[in-house]
């Protein structure tokens, strides 16, 4: 893996109100193929760009959609717009983690399933 790759994750708590964004399987948007609301988002970008990808997953590893953004900041802003106050702080995924997607799902599963124990 290149040292210029940036990888971050953020947990998503319960949403207040309706979903602000809808993701479906395939294109065009088909509401009968809605993807689940994410519990964790993963941001992957190369420092030397162009662009950044934002991936969404549930704690069960279900895919919740992905979107491309021109910059890392744009991706973070899109996540903030989509999840509002439910979006937790971004955390770096360390370089020793081989698969950031599997790591994020496991991380979310461990933390969100024990949140009643806090």
KEKE-3310 file (N, C-alpha, C; in steps of 0.2 Angstrom, whole numbers, plus 5000, padded with zeros to 4 digits):
npx = (5004:5002:5011:5005:4991:4976:4966:4951:4938:4921:4909:4892:4878:4861:4849:4842:4826:4821:4830:4843:4849:4848:4852:4853:4854:4861:4858:4846:4841:4831:4819:4814:4825:4832:4847:4854:4854:4869:4880:4893:4905:4917:4932:4942:4956:4969:4983:4989:4979:4967:4952:4941:4934:4919:4913:4899:4893:4884:4884:4883:4890:4884:4883:4881:4881:4891:4900:4909:4920:4926:4937:4945:4940:4928:4921:4920:4912:4901:4897:4894:4883:4874:4873:4872:4871:4872:4884:4899:4916:4929:4941:4958:4963:4975:4991:4994:4983:4976:4964:4953:4939:4934:4939:4933:4920:4920:4925:4914:4904:4909:4909:4896:4887:4889:4886:4875:4881:4888)
npy = (4994:5011:5025:5037:5035:5039:5034:5033:5031:5033:5031:5029:5035:5033:5040:5056:5059:5058:5049:5057:5055:5044:5028:5016:5000:4999:5009:5018:5028:5017:5015:5003:4995:4999:5002:4998:5008:5016:5010:5013:5023:5023:5032:5034:5039:5045:5055:5062:5062:5061:5064:5056:5042:5037:5025:5015:5005:4992:4986:4973:4970:4973:4981:4998:5007:5018:5033:5045:5058:5074:5079:5075:5082:5086:5074:5071:5082:5078:5067:5072:5080:5070:5062:5071:5075:5062:5057:5052:5057:5057:5044:5039:5025:5014:5011:4997:4990:4979:4977:4990:4991:4979:4980:4992:4987:4977:4985:4994:4985:4980:4991:4998:4988:4986:4998:5000:4996:5006)
npz = (5000:4996:5004:5003:5003:5011:5024:5033:5046:5052:5064:5063:5072:5078:5067:5067:5063:5045:5033:5025:5013:5000:4995:4982:4974:4959:4944:4936:4951:4961:4971:4976:4978:4989:4998:5014:5029:5034:5047:5049:5040:5028:5022:5009:5001:4990:4993:4983:4974:4960:4969:4981:4989:4997:5007:5013:5026:5036:5053:5051:5040:5028:5012:5010:5000:4989:4986:4975:4977:4974:4982:4998:5008:5003:5003:5017:5020:5013:5020:5032:5029:5025:5037:5048:5065:5069:5064:5070:5076:5064:5062:5060:5050:5053:5045:5046:5045:5034:5026:5025:5024:5030:5042:5047:5047:5057:5068:5070:5073:5085:5093:5092:5095:5109:5114:5123:5135:5140)
capx = (5000:5006:5011:5001:4984:4973:4960:4947:4932:4917:4903:4885:4873:4854:4848:4836:4821:4821:4836:4844:4851:4845:4857:4850:4858:4861:4856:4845:4838:4826:4817:4813:4831:4835:4852:4852:4857:4875:4882:4900:4907:4925:4934:4948:4959:4976:4985:4990:4972:4961:4946:4940:4928:4915:4909:4895:4892:4881:4888:4883:4894:4880:4885:4876:4882:4897:4900:4915:4920:4933:4942:4943:4936:4921:4918:4919:4906:4895:4895:4891:4877:4870:4871:4871:4874:4873:4891:4904:4922:4933:4947:4962:4964:4982:4994:4995:4977:4976:4958:4950:4932:4933:4941:4928:4914:4922:4926:4908:4901:4911:4907:4889:4883:4890:4884:4871:4885:4892)
capy = (5000:5017:5029:5043:5033:5041:5030:5035:5028:5036:5028:5033:5033:5033:5046:5060:5061:5054:5049:5063:5053:5037:5024:5010:4995:5000:5015:5024:5027:5013:5015:4996:4992:5003:4999:4999:5014:5014:5011:5016:5025:5023:5036:5032:5044:5046:5062:5065:5062:5065:5061:5052:5037:5036:5019:5014:4998:4991:4982:4966:4970:4974:4987:5003:5012:5022:5039:5048:5065:5077:5079:5072:5087:5086:5067:5072:5086:5075:5062:5077:5082:5064:5059:5076:5074:5055:5055:5053:5060:5053:5041:5036:5018:5014:5007:4990:4987:4977:4979:4995:4989:4973:4983:4996:4984:4974:4991:4996:4979:4979:4997:4999:4982:4987:5005:5000:4994:5012)
capz = (5000:4996:5010:5001:5004:5018:5026:5039:5047:5057:5066:5062:5077:5076:5063:5069:5057:5039:5029:5021:5007:4998:4990:4979:4970:4952:4942:4940:4957:4961:4978:4978:4979:4994:5002:5021:5032:5037:5054:5048:5034:5026:5017:5006:4996:4989:4994:4976:4971:4961:4972:4987:4989:5003:5007:5019:5028:5042:5057:5049:5033:5022:5009:5010:4995:4989:4982:4973:4978:4971:4987:5004:5012:5000:5005:5024:5020:5011:5025:5038:5027:5025:5043:5053:5071:5070:5062:5075:5074:5060:5065:5055:5050:5053:5039:5047:5043:5026:5023:5029:5024:5035:5049:5049:5049:5064:5073:5071:5076:5092:5097:5092:5099:5116:5117:5129:5141:5143)
cpx = (5004:5005:5006:4993:4982:4966:4957:4941:4928:4911:4897:4880:4866:4853:4841:4832:4822:4828:4837:4847:4849:4850:4853:4855:4856:4859:4851:4842:4832:4824:4815:4819:4835:4841:4851:4856:4863:4876:4890:4901:4915:4927:4941:4950:4966:4978:4986:4984:4972:4955:4947:4934:4925:4911:4905:4893:4888:4886:4888:4887:4890:4882:4879:4877:4889:4896:4907:4914:4926:4938:4940:4939:4928:4917:4916:4913:4900:4892:4892:4884:4872:4868:4870:4874:4875:4880:4896:4911:4926:4939:4951:4962:4971:4984:4995:4989:4977:4970:4954:4942:4930:4934:4936:4921:4915:4922:4919:4904:4903:4909:4900:4885:4884:4889:4879:4874:4888:4889)
cpy = (5006:5021:5035:5041:5035:5037:5032:5031:5033:5032:5032:5030:5033:5040:5049:5061:5056:5054:5055:5061:5046:5034:5018:5006:4997:5007:5015:5023:5023:5012:5007:4992:4996:4999:5002:5006:5012:5015:5014:5018:5025:5028:5034:5037:5044:5054:5065:5064:5060:5061:5057:5048:5037:5030:5018:5007:4998:4987:4974:4965:4971:4981:4992:5009:5015:5028:5042:5055:5068:5078:5076:5076:5087:5079:5068:5077:5083:5070:5066:5079:5076:5062:5064:5074:5067:5053:5057:5055:5055:5050:5038:5028:5017:5009:5000:4986:4986:4979:4984:4994:4984:4976:4987:4993:4980:4979:4993:4991:4979:4985:4998:4994:4983:4993:5005:4998:5001:5015)
cpz = (5000:5002:5009:5002:5011:5018:5033:5040:5052:5058:5065:5068:5074:5073:5066:5063:5051:5037:5025:5014:5006:4993:4988:4975:4963:4951:4937:4947:4957:4968:4980:4979:4984:4997:5009:5023:5035:5044:5054:5041:5033:5021:5015:5000:4995:4990:4987:4971:4964:4965:4978:4986:4996:5003:5014:5020:5035:5046:5055:5042:5027:5019:5008:5005:4995:4984:4981:4975:4976:4976:4994:5008:5009:5002:5012:5024:5018:5016:5031:5035:5027:5032:5049:5059:5073:5068:5068:5072:5069:5063:5060:5056:5049:5047:5040:5046:5035:5023:5027:5029:5030:5042:5051:5051:5056:5069:5075:5075:5084:5096:5098:5095:5106:5118:5122:5136:5144:5149)
residu = (UNK:UNK:UNK:UNK:UNK:UNK:UNK:UNK:UNK:UNK:UNK:UNK:UNK:UNK:UNK:UNK:UNK:UNK:UNK:UNK:UNK:UNK:UNK:UNK:UNK:UNK:UNK:UNK:UNK:UNK:UNK:UNK:UNK:UNK:UNK:UNK:UNK:UNK:UNK:UNK:UNK:UNK:UNK:UNK:UNK:UNK:UNK:UNK:UNK:UNK:UNK:UNK:UNK:UNK:UNK:UNK:UNK:UNK:UNK:UNK:UNK:UNK:UNK:UNK:UNK:UNK:UNK:UNK:UNK:UNK:UNK:UNK:UNK:UNK:UNK:UNK:UNK:UNK:UNK:UNK:UNK:UNK:UNK:UNK:UNK:UNK:UNK:UNK:UNK:UNK:UNK:UNK:UNK:UNK:UNK:UNK:UNK:UNK:UNK:UNK:UNK:UNK:UNK:UNK:UNK:UNK:UNK:UNK:UNK:UNK:UNK:UNK:UNK:UNK:UNK:UNK:UNK:UNK)
# end
